[in-house]
C-alpha cells in the first residue's frame, strides 16, 4: 500500500509541471525578427519639420512617408549590423521632398542608441537618426505596404486603384 501511495504522490507532484512545459514550448514557437526602433527627425533651415518613430527590419529596404508643412517627405532606408552585437550599424538612406531628391543614397555608420545627424549637401536639411536594435515578435511589426502601380492615360479616375 505504501508503494501505491508513493506513486500517487509522485503523479500529483508531477502533474502541475506538464502545463508549464507546454506554455514554455508555446512561447518558444513565437517567430521573432531583428529590427531597429528608428526615431527620425527632419529639420529644414534650422526649423523642425516633422518626426516619426517606426520599427525597421534589418537588411530590408524600407520606405517611410511623412506629410508636414504641406509637403510630402519620403525616406528610403536600409539598416544592417556591422558587428554581431549590433552596437555599430550601417545605414543607407535617401530623402525626397515632393518627389525631388534632396539626398541621394548615402551610406553612413551609426552607433546604436545615439543620435546621428545627416545633412544635405547644401546644409539646409538635416535628418537626425536614433537607432535602437531589438528583437520583436512578428506580430509587433507593421503590416507590409502593398505595391501600387499607377496607370496613366486611362478613363478610370482612380487609375486602377
C-alpha positions in Angstrom: 0.0 0.0 0.0 2.8 2.4 0.7 4.2 1.8 -2.9 0.8 2.8 -4.3 0.7 5.9 -2.1 4.2 6.9 -3.2 3.3 6.5 -6.9 0.1 8.6 -6.4 2.0 11.3 -4.6 4.6 11.3 -7.4 1.9 11.7 -10.0 0.3 14.6 -8.1 3.6 16.4 -7.8 4.4 15.9 -11.5 1.0 16.9 -12.8 1.3 20.7 -12.5 4.7 20.6 -14.3 3.1 19.4 -17.6 1.1 22.7 -18.3 4.2 24.7 -17.5 6.3 22.9 -20.1 3.5 23.3 -22.7 3.4 27.0 -22.0 7.2 27.2 -22.4 7.0 25.3 -25.7 4.3 27.7 -27.0 6.5 30.7 -26.1 9.5 29.2 -27.9 7.4 28.9 -31.1 6.8 32.6 -31.5 8.5 33.9 -34.6 10.8 36.8 -34.0 12.8 39.3 -36.1 15.7 41.6 -35.5 14.7 45.2 -36.0 15.8 48.7 -35.1 13.5 51.1 -33.4 14.0 54.2 -35.6 13.4 57.7 -34.4 13.7 60.1 -37.3 13.6 63.9 -37.0 13.6 66.2 -40.0 14.7 69.9 -39.9 14.9 72.4 -42.7 16.9 75.7 -42.3 17.2 75.1 -38.6 13.4 74.6 -38.0 11.9 71.2 -37.0 9.6 70.0 -39.8 8.5 66.6 -38.5 9.4 63.3 -36.9 8.4 59.7 -36.9 9.1 56.6 -34.9 8.9 53.2 -36.6 10.2 49.6 -36.4 12.5 48.9 -39.3 13.6 45.4 -40.2 17.3 44.8 -40.5 18.7 44.2 -44.0 15.5 45.2 -45.7 14.7 48.2 -47.9 12.1 50.3 -46.2 10.2 53.3 -47.4 8.8 55.8 -44.9 6.5 58.7 -45.6 5.5 61.8 -43.7 3.4 64.8 -44.6 4.3 68.0 -42.9 4.1 71.7 -43.8 2.1 70.9 -46.8 4.9 68.8 -48.3 5.3 65.1 -48.7 8.6 63.8 -47.2 9.9 60.3 -48.2 12.8 58.4 -46.7 14.2 55.2 -48.1 16.3 53.4 -45.5 18.2 50.1 -45.1 19.9 49.2 -41.8 22.4 46.4 -41.2 24.5 45.4 -38.3 28.3 46.0 -38.7 29.2 43.9 -35.6 27.5 40.9 -34.1 26.2 42.7 -31.0 24.5 45.5 -33.1 26.4 48.3 -31.4 27.6 49.6 -34.8 25.1 49.9 -37.7 25.5 50.7 -41.3 22.6 52.9 -42.7 21.8 53.6 -46.3 19.3 56.3 -46.8 17.8 58.6 -49.4 15.5 61.6 -48.8 12.9 63.3 -51.1 10.5 66.2 -50.7 7.6 66.3 -53.0 9.3 63.7 -55.3 12.5 65.8 -55.6 15.7 64.1 -54.3 17.3 66.1 -51.5 19.7 63.4 -50.5 20.7 60.6 -52.9 21.5 57.2 -51.5 24.0 57.9 -48.7 25.7 55.2 -46.6 27.0 56.0 -43.2 28.0 54.4 -39.9 26.0 55.0 -36.7 26.3 53.9 -33.1 23.3 52.2 -31.6 21.1 54.3 -29.3 22.9 57.5 -30.2 21.7 60.3 -32.4 23.3 60.6 -35.8 22.8 63.8 -37.8 23.0 63.7 -41.6 23.0 66.9 -43.6 22.2 67.6 -47.2 25.0 68.9 -49.5 23.5 72.4 -49.2 23.3 72.2 -45.5 19.6 73.3 -45.5 18.2 69.9 -44.5 19.2 67.8 -41.5 18.0 64.3 -40.6 18.5 63.1 -37.1 18.5 59.3 -36.7 18.4 57.4 -33.5 18.6 53.6 -34.0 17.9 51.1 -31.2 18.3 47.4 -32.2 16.0 44.9 -30.6 14.2 41.6 -31.2 10.4 41.6 -31.6 7.7 39.1 -32.4 6.4 39.2 -36.0 3.1 40.4 -34.6 4.7 43.7 -33.5 6.0 44.5 -37.0 4.0 47.0 -39.1 2.0 45.3 -41.8 3.7 45.3 -45.2 2.7 48.0 -47.6 1.4 46.7 -50.9 2.9 48.0 -54.1 0.5 50.0 -56.2 1.2 50.6 -59.9 -0.3 53.8 -61.2 -1.7 53.6 -64.7 -1.8 56.9 -66.5 -3.8 57.8 -69.6 -7.0 55.8 -68.7 -10.5 56.9 -68.3 -10.5 55.4 -64.8 -10.4 58.4 -62.3 -8.8 56.1 -59.7 -6.1 54.9 -62.1 -6.8 51.3 -61.4 -6.7 51.5 -57.6 
